[in-house]
Amino acid sequence: MRDGYRDITALVTGASKGLGRELALEPARRGARLVLPARSEDQLRELAARISGQHGGTDAEVIVADLATPQGPKQVLRELHQRDLSVDLLVNNAGIGSTGPFLDRPLEPQPRSVDVNIGGLPTLTHTIGAELVAHGSCGILTSSPRLNTGDSHQR
Ligand SMILES: NC(=O)c1ccc[n+]([C@@H]2O[C@H](COP(=O)([O-])OP(=O)(O)OC[C@H]3O[C@@H](n4cnc5c(N)ncnc54)[C@H](OP(=O)(O)O)[C@@H]3O)[C@@H](O)[C@H]2O)c1
């Protein structure tokens, strides 16, 4: 399995921390090349260096983009084109992962997560999904957004 993803390019959104980081490390461990879009450049570069140090191969590609804005997903697609990258595996992970009863937490940044999932996710999935089908290879993993209403507010 170590080299099973050797010819695979995996794009993992929101890999600068949390679940996305782990979701990026697994295909990297199997030999995939990684493309890493998120906002936190330092964390992305640190992850790219870790992947390179642990697994070698082609360096991970860092793309700094805010997927909650209309420009963000388009920027990612533009960068893929400019860097001549073709994605084989798309992992839609970026989002807000806060925990606890919904009504006890401030409204912000919850709508930002909706912006990522309603704006960014369909744009990337539509374009990259069409390319995956055209290549005859297809892998899309989408982590569903969490809206935790919490037990303390159940009646
Ligand atoms: N943790 C759970 O138990 C759980 C359960 C169900 C579903 N989920 C879902 O799984 C995903 C990850 O959760 P997590 O707990 O790992 O969250 P997290 O630790 O807060 O990480 C969220 C990731 O999404 C990125 N992100 C957030 N807003 C972004 C934006 N506007 N543009 C680009 N990237 C953005 C962040 O990167 P930057 O800040 O660098 O941009 C970060 O890498 C979320 O979609 C969440 O809703 C999580």
The ligand as a Tripos MOL2 file, in Angstrom:
@<TRIPOS>MOLECULE
LIG
   48    52     1     0     0
SMALL
NO_CHARGES

@<TRIPOS>ATOM
      1 N1        -14.3040   17.8260   14.3560 N.am      1 LIG1
      2 C1        -15.4450   17.1440   14.2630 C.2       1 LIG1
      3 O1        -15.8500   16.3980   15.1660 O.2       1 LIG1
      4 C2        -16.2990   17.2540   12.9980 C.ar      1 LIG1
      5 C3        -17.4760   16.5240   12.9220 C.ar      1 LIG1
      6 C4        -18.2520   16.6040   11.7700 C.ar      1 LIG1
      7 C5        -17.8400   17.4040   10.7090 C.ar      1 LIG1
      8 N2        -16.6930   18.1090   10.8140 N.ar      1 LIG1
      9 C6        -16.2880   18.9110    9.6720 C.3       1 LIG1
     10 O2        -14.9650   18.5440    9.3160 O.3       1 LIG1
     11 C7        -14.2730   19.6970    8.8410 C.3       1 LIG1
     12 C8        -12.9830   19.9130    9.6290 C.3       1 LIG1
     13 O3        -13.2950   20.0230   10.9940 O.3       1 LIG1
     14 P1        -12.1300   20.2660   12.0670 P.3       1 LIG1
     15 O4        -12.7030   19.9480   13.3860 O.co2     1 LIG1
     16 O5        -10.8900   19.5680   11.6350 O.co2     1 LIG1
     17 O6        -11.9510   21.8470   11.9320 O.3       1 LIG1
     18 P2        -10.6890   22.7950   12.2670 P.3       1 LIG1
     19 O7         -9.6950   22.1170   13.1360 O.co2     1 LIG1
     20 O8        -11.2610   24.0920   12.7020 O.co2     1 LIG1
     21 O9        -10.0060   22.9820   10.8240 O.3       1 LIG1
     22 C9        -10.7500   23.5870    9.8110 C.3       1 LIG1
     23 C10        -9.9050   23.6630    8.5500 C.3       1 LIG1
     24 O10       -10.7120   24.3060    7.5460 O.3       1 LIG1
     25 C11        -9.9730   25.4090    7.0290 C.3       1 LIG1
     26 N3        -10.8600   26.5210    6.7120 N.ar      1 LIG1
     27 C12       -11.8040   27.0840    7.5060 C.ar      1 LIG1
     28 N4        -12.3610   28.1300    6.8970 N.ar      1 LIG1
     29 C13       -11.7250   28.2410    5.6870 C.ar      1 LIG1
     30 C14       -11.8310   29.1710    4.6220 C.ar      1 LIG1
     31 N5        -12.6940   30.2020    4.6770 N.pl3     1 LIG1
     32 N6        -11.0550   28.9940    3.5410 N.ar      1 LIG1
     33 C15       -10.1610   27.9710    3.4910 C.ar      1 LIG1
     34 N7        -10.0060   27.0720    4.4740 N.ar      1 LIG1
     35 C16       -10.7820   27.2250    5.5690 C.ar      1 LIG1
     36 C17        -9.0000   25.8250    8.1140 C.3       1 LIG1
     37 O11        -7.8380   26.3830    7.5210 O.3       1 LIG1
     38 P3         -7.4410   27.9280    7.6450 P.3       1 LIG1
     39 O12        -7.9570   28.4470    8.9410 O.co2     1 LIG1
     40 O13        -5.9500   27.8840    7.5250 O.co2     1 LIG1
     41 O14        -8.0730   28.5610    6.4490 O.co2     1 LIG1
     42 C18        -8.6480   24.4780    8.7510 C.3       1 LIG1
     43 O15        -7.5680   23.8780    8.0870 O.3       1 LIG1
     44 C19       -15.2350   20.8780    8.9570 C.3       1 LIG1
     45 O16       -15.8470   21.0770    7.6960 O.3       1 LIG1
     46 C20       -16.2440   20.3980    9.9830 C.3       1 LIG1
     47 O17       -17.4950   21.0330    9.8090 O.3       1 LIG1
     48 C21       -15.9060   18.0510   11.9280 C.ar      1 LIG1
@<TRIPOS>BOND
     1     1     2 1
     2     2     3 2
     3     2     4 1
     4     4     5 ar
     5     4    48 ar
     6     5     6 ar
     7     6     7 ar
     8     7     8 ar
     9     8     9 1
    10     8    48 ar
    11     9    10 1
    12     9    46 1
    13    10    11 1
    14    11    12 1
    15    11    44 1
    16    12    13 1
    17    13    14 1
    18    14    15 2
    19    14    16 1
    20    14    17 1
    21    17    18 1
    22    18    19 2
    23    18    20 1
    24    18    21 1
    25    21    22 1
    26    22    23 1
    27    23    24 1
    28    23    42 1
    29    24    25 1
    30    25    26 1
    31    25    36 1
    32    26    27 ar
    33    26    35 ar
    34    27    28 ar
    35    28    29 ar
    36    29    30 ar
    37    29    35 ar
    38    30    31 1
    39    30    32 ar
    40    32    33 ar
    41    33    34 ar
    42    34    35 ar
    43    36    37 1
    44    36    42 1
    45    37    38 1
    46    38    39 2
    47    38    40 1
    48    38    41 1
    49    42    43 1
    50    44    45 1
    51    44    46 1
    52    46    47 1
@<TRIPOS>SUBSTRUCTURE
     1 LIG1         1 GROUP 0 **** ****
